[in-house]
Amino acid sequence: MNTSITKDTQSARLLSLNTGMPLDVEWNGKSVYTGFIKTPSSEPLHISSDGIEQDGQGDLKNHGGPDKAACVYSADHYPWWTEQMNRPFEAGAFGENFTVHGLQEQNVCIGDTYQIGTATVQVSQPRQPCFKLSAHLERSEMILRVRDTGYSGFYFRVLIPGTIQAGDTFTWLKREGNGTTIADCNRVLYGEKGDTPALRQLLDEPALAKSLHKHLSKRLAD
């Protein structure tokens, strides 16, 4: 549980705003329709509960929607990935809309609410890596590596639509909930099984994305 706002969170900034429309890519001999490939935008863009203009998802069942209006990833992790994988990482490499500085999994909580540009956004859940990350980076082990490191990223929902652009700073407004960090969420998702106190606390977070709440609630019935 995180009950304080760190210096890094207070100085958080949007380094790159990345968008991309769905297209067909090849992976393991198959064609995959995906909006994973994002490129930086140099212009201000509108963001709402429907997402960011000039951006889209190929799999609307598992991606997008009001609780996943923008995918966020910390560029603070990029040096580690570069060292581990011996390759450079550019903004948008993890399929994120927001490449940020200062918002990391251990200091961001479900329900944290920020002003960015003229929009107000709120943390809703961790980003759960899928095979498209492996396909884009051409490394089959990426899903497990993201889970093991906890460098997952997370999602914003949009409370107040507005205009955003690269270089904007994040102003923390409030926390709706009990201080469950994204790192805590990842431990519940991947490191625990069954009915645990951490699971109960996560399910008690009022700002937790509905789909993830439904998914995790099934553990209580097992």
SVG drawing of the C-alpha trace seen along z (x, -y; Angstrom):
<svg xmlns="http://www.w3.org/2000/svg" viewBox="-18 -23 42 46">
<polyline fill="none" stroke="black" stroke-width="0.4" points="0.0,0.0 1.2,-3.5 -0.1,-6.4 2.3,-9.1 3.1,-11.0 6.7,-10.6 9.0,-13.3 9.1,-11.4 5.4,-11.4 5.2,-15.1 7.6,-15.8 6.1,-13.4 6.0,-14.4 4.7,-13.2 7.8,-12.6 6.1,-11.3 2.4,-11.0 2.1,-7.9 -0.7,-6.9 -1.4,-4.4 -4.3,-2.9 -4.7,0.9 -3.0,2.8 -2.1,6.3 1.3,7.6 3.0,11.1 3.7,13.2 4.6,16.9 3.4,17.2 0.0,15.7 -1.5,12.3 -2.5,10.3 -4.7,7.2 -3.4,4.9 -3.1,1.3 0.0,2.1 2.4,0.1 2.5,-3.5 4.5,-6.4 5.2,-9.8 2.9,-12.7 4.3,-16.2 0.9,-17.9 -1.7,-18.3 -4.4,-15.6 -7.8,-15.3 -8.4,-12.5 -11.7,-11.3 -13.2,-8.1 -13.1,-6.8 -9.4,-7.1 -7.0,-9.4 -7.7,-10.9 -5.7,-9.2 -5.4,-6.1 -7.2,-2.7 -7.2,0.9 -7.5,4.0 -8.9,6.2 -11.7,4.2 -12.6,7.1 -9.4,6.9 -8.1,3.4 -9.6,-0.1 -12.8,-1.1 -13.5,-3.7 -11.2,-2.0 -8.3,-1.7 -8.5,-5.0 -4.7,-5.4 -1.8,-2.9 1.1,-4.3 4.7,-3.1 7.6,-4.6 10.7,-5.5 12.6,-5.1 12.6,-1.3 14.0,-1.7 17.7,-1.8 17.3,1.5 15.6,3.2 18.3,1.8 21.0,3.4 19.2,6.7 18.3,7.0 21.2,5.3 19.0,3.1 17.6,-0.5 14.1,-1.2 12.2,-4.1 9.1,-5.9 6.1,-3.6 8.1,-0.4 5.8,1.2 2.7,0.2 2.1,-2.7 0.2,-5.9 2.0,-7.8 5.7,-7.4 6.3,-9.1 9.0,-10.0 8.2,-9.6 5.2,-7.4 6.4,-3.9 4.5,-0.9 5.7,-1.1 4.6,-4.8 1.3,-4.9 -1.9,-3.7 -5.3,-2.6 -7.5,-5.7 -4.6,-8.3 -6.1,-11.2 -4.0,-13.7 -4.4,-16.8 -2.5,-16.5 -3.0,-19.3 -6.6,-20.2 -7.7,-16.6 -8.2,-14.8 -7.2,-11.1 -7.3,-8.4 -5.3,-5.2 -7.6,-2.2 -5.5,1.0 -2.1,2.5 -1.3,3.2 -1.4,7.0 1.1,7.9 -0.2,10.1 1.5,11.9 1.5,8.7 4.3,7.3 6.4,10.4 5.5,10.0 6.4,6.3 9.8,6.8 10.4,10.2 11.2,11.8 8.9,14.7 9.8,14.4 8.6,10.8 5.3,11.6 7.1,13.6 9.8,11.0 7.4,8.2 5.5,10.2 8.7,11.1 10.1,7.6 6.8,5.9 7.5,3.3 4.0,3.6 2.8,0.1 -0.8,-0.8 -4.0,-2.4 -5.7,-5.7 -9.5,-6.3 -10.5,-9.8 -12.7,-11.7 -12.6,-15.1 -11.8,-15.1 -9.2,-17.6 -6.2,-18.3 -2.7,-16.8 0.7,-16.9 4.2,-15.8 6.0,-17.8 2.9,-18.3 3.4,-17.7 1.2,-15.6 -0.4,-17.4 -1.5,-14.9 -5.0,-15.9 -6.3,-13.2 -6.4,-9.5 -9.7,-7.6 -9.1,-4.5 -6.9,-2.7 -3.4,-3.2 -3.0,0.1 -0.1,-0.4 0.2,1.0 3.1,3.1 0.7,4.5 -1.8,5.3 0.8,7.2 1.7,9.3 -1.9,10.3 -2.2,11.0 0.9,13.1 2.4,13.9 -0.6,15.0 -3.4,17.6 -6.7,17.9 -8.3,15.7 -5.7,13.4 -5.8,10.1 -4.1,8.4 -6.8,9.6 -9.5,8.4 -7.9,5.0 -7.6,4.8 -11.2,5.7 -12.2,3.0 -10.6,0.3 -13.5,-1.8 -11.5,-2.9 -10.4,0.6 -11.4,1.3 -14.6,3.3 -13.3,6.0 -10.3,6.7 -12.6,6.7 -14.8,9.3 -11.8,11.4 -10.3,11.4 -13.6,11.8 -13.7,15.4 -10.9,16.3 -13.2,15.8 -15.6,18.4 -12.9,21.0"/>
</svg>
